[in-house]
Amino acid sequence: MNTKMSSKQYEEYIKDKLPKPKYLKNCIAAFIVGGFICDVAQFISNITKSYGFNKEAVSAITAISMVFLGAFLTGIGIYDRIGRFAGAGSIVPITGFANSIVSPAMEFKREGFIFGVGAKMFVLAGPVLVYGISASIIIGIIHYLLGK
């Protein structure tokens, strides 16, 4: 009895065993959840506008609120469930960024607040901040040089 398979036979065997992705369902879930997250942000924006805040304050309050909601929902374990259901729809930039910062911190909270939560929180945030600040400095220099 020969138990060895050729690579082609193995590929066929694996192909039959792998679950088939549900592209349409995944796209619809991502669209609905991503749209809902954006609706929440728009609702916060509209509420703050109705209180008479200027455009800059409305933007800041909305951004801070969405980061807080993303971090809070990650902290209590709800954002992970949303991500499993919605896939890419849950990584709307501002809440997805908050989730990606809080998730590593939550994973290492047993190691303490300094070496666990504090250190791991910047696993993703560190490179984003470094490249974001570096890019803004370079763009500022270019703008300064071209502006004169």
N, C-alpha and C positions, 0 to 999 in steps of 0.2 A: 504494500500500500504506500503510495507516494503522497506525502503530506506537504510537499513544497509546491508553492504557487508561483506562477510567473508574475511579474509586476503588473501586467495587463489584467490577469485574472484577479489579482488582489485589488486593483483599482475598481473593477466591476463589483467585486464583493463589498467593498466599502461604500460604493455609490448606492447600492441597494439598502445599506444599513443606515446611512445618514438621513436625518429628517429633512424633508423638503421645506425650504423657506416659503413663507406666505407673504409674498411681496405686496400684494394689494392691501391685505389687512395691516401690514406693518406701515405702509405709506399713509393709510387712513388714520391709524392711531397716532402716528407722528404729527400729521397735519392737525388733528383735533387737539392734542395735548399742547403742541407748540403754539397753536392759535389761542388756546385757553390761557396759557402763560402770558402771551402778549395782551390778551384782553384784560387780565388782572392788572398788568402794568398800565394799560390805557385808562382803566378805571381809577387807579391811584392818581394818575396824571390829571384826569378830569376833576377829581375831588379836590386836589390841591389847587388847581386853577380856580375852582369855584370859591375858594377861601381867599382869593386875591393875591396869591403869590406870583412873583414875576417868573419869566421863562426859565432863568437859571436856577431859581429855587425849586421850581416844579421838576426840572430835570434831576436835580440833586436828590430831592425827596423821593422821587420815583425810583432812581437807581439804588439808593440806600434801602428803601423798602423791599425791593426785589432781591437784593443781596441778602438782607435779613431773612426773608421768606425762604430763599433757597438754602441758606445755612440752617435755619430752624427746622425745616422739613427734613433735611439730611440728618440732623442731630437726633430727631425722634424716629428716624427710620422710614419715613413715608416717601422721601424723594427716590430712594432705591427702588421701591415698588413702582413708582411712576416711571422710572427709567426702564425697568423690565417690561412694562406694558407699552410705553411709547417709543422706546429706542431713541433715535436721533431727535425726536420731537422734544425730549426733555433737556437737550443741551442748548436751548436758547441761550445766547451768549452770557447774559448776566447771571441768571440762576444756575446755569451749567458751571460757570466759573466758581460760584460760591460752593456748589456741590463738590467740585473737584478739589477745593481747598479744605473743606471740612471733612470729607471722607477719609483721607489719610490720617488726619488728626484723631478722628473717632476710632480708627483701627488701632492706634497706638496709645490710647488713653491709659492703659494699664501701666505704662512705663512712666507715668507721672505727667505733671503739667509742663515741666520744662523740657525734658528730653523726649517725651512722648508727644503730647499735643502741640507744644510750641515748636519743636524742631520739625515734626512731620507736616505741619501746616504749610510750610514753605517749600515742600518737595516740588509742587507744581507752581506755586506763586512766585518762587524765587526767579526761575528763568523768565517767566512772563514779565515780572517787574524789571529785571535786568535789561531784557531786549526792548521792552516798552520805553523805559527811560533812555536807553542808548539811542533808539530810533528818534525819540522826540528831541534829543540834544542835536543829533545830526541834521534833522529837518530844521531845527531852529537856527543852526549855523548857516545852512544853505539859504534859508529865508532872509537872514540878516545880510549875507553877502550879496544876494540878488536884489535886495530891497534898496541898496544904496546906489 
